[in-house]
Structure formats: C-alpha cells, structure tokens
Amino acid sequence: METIIISLGGSLIIPEEIDTEFLKNFKSLVLKHINKGKRFILICGGGKTARKYQTAAQSLKKASAFEKDIIGIAATKLNAMLVKTIFENKAVDNLVDNPTEKIKFDKPILVASGWKPGCSTDYDAVLIAENFKVKRVINLSNISYVYGKDPKFKDAKPMKKMSWDELQKIVGTRWDPGLHAPFDPIATKKAKELGLKVVIMNGTDLKNLDNFLNGKDFKGTVIG
C-alpha cells in the first residue's frame, strides 16, 4: 500500500471555530483514496486553539517559549483526537505522539499529534517519514504556494519548485512557538538531510489535493 503522509495544518481544522464542513469533506476524500489502495498518516497542527492559549499565557505571565510549546502540543492532541474520532474504525486506536518510536500501523489511517518542545508538527511529519521510509510529505495549510519573499511585497512571486536552501533562507533557522512560516525551520533542515520532497498546497482546495493524489496537475510548491 502507498503511504501518504499529510501534515494537516491547524488553520484548516480550526481557523477560528472548528471547521466541521472541511473535516467532513476531508474525510470523504481520504476514504475515497483508501478504497484505491492508499493508507494515510495525518499529523495535526494546533491552529487557533494553540494561539489563543499561547497568547493568554503570554499576557498573564510572560510565558517562556518552552511553556508556549507545551500549550501548543496540547492543542495538537485535542485536534488529533477529533480527527481520529471522525474516521472511526478506519483509524489506529492510539494517537501517535512520538514519531520516532516503533509504530503499529494495522489500520488504513494513523493520526499523530505534536511531540516535544522545540519544533512544530511539520518536524514530526518529517520524522514519521523517516520512520516509515517515505520520501514525500504533503503539507496542507492556508497558502497555495511558497513565495520567494514575504507576500506583502508587491514583487513577491509564487514558486512552483524550490530547493531546501532557498526555503531555509526564507524561514530562517530558529523555531518560535506560534511561528507563521510555510514550513518549520527545524523541519526544513531535517528534510534536507533526509532528501525528502515536501509539497505545500492550500488544504481548503480539496479538489486540488485530489488531483495531486491522482497524479494530475495541481497548484502548489514542491520543495527538494
């Protein structure tokens, strides 16, 4: 069975409130491809829940980066449990929170959350890819492409292909909880070491994701 790894951005699960319509449609798409012989690993981000709690902690006691990371990880666990629940008996019983351990994958869907402070769920997705010897990760968020520079600049252009070095220049090398970046800088470094390809696309366009999974033309940035 082909293993599809998706880093599912929390901005899709809970942009402001929980997006039940998106989750319903995402479930249908995944189940359709399971019927075509694929299996899925879904790593869930924290989204608005993480940022609300991190902001509150910062305003109440000037929380440390470590404390904000712990809060963010808790939010990813909540989102991951929701995603696992909607797939019912198609999903492995236990959530994965350590992407490096030996993982039982006896059902067509495996759902994972954040792991430990110092990185995002993008990094966890890269480590799971290493664990299962998968050479490609799909990163679904709320952007359609990675730009060569900050999109606030008028001359910023979307890039369909880019190297890991090009991305590292954009995202930097330092992780900060709640960082808004197309891909976590720590994950970027690790993905380069492993020779992974990461495809970044807008998860709200599920038809586009369907095209990609079917080997058709798609909108997105391929890194690596």
RABELKA-V865572 format. One record per helix or strand. SS is the DSSP state (alpha for helix, beta for strand). FROM is the first residue (numbers start at 1). TO is the last residue. If there is no record, write none. Layout:
BEGIN
SS,FROM,TO
SS,FROM,TO
END
This chain:
BEGIN
beta,2,8
alpha,10,13
beta,14,14
beta,18,18
alpha,20,34
beta,38,44
alpha,47,61
alpha,65,86
alpha,88,90
beta,91,91
beta,96,96
beta,109,112
alpha,121,132
beta,136,141
beta,146,147
beta,158,159
beta,161,162
alpha,164,171
alpha,185,194
beta,197,202
alpha,206,213
beta,221,223
END
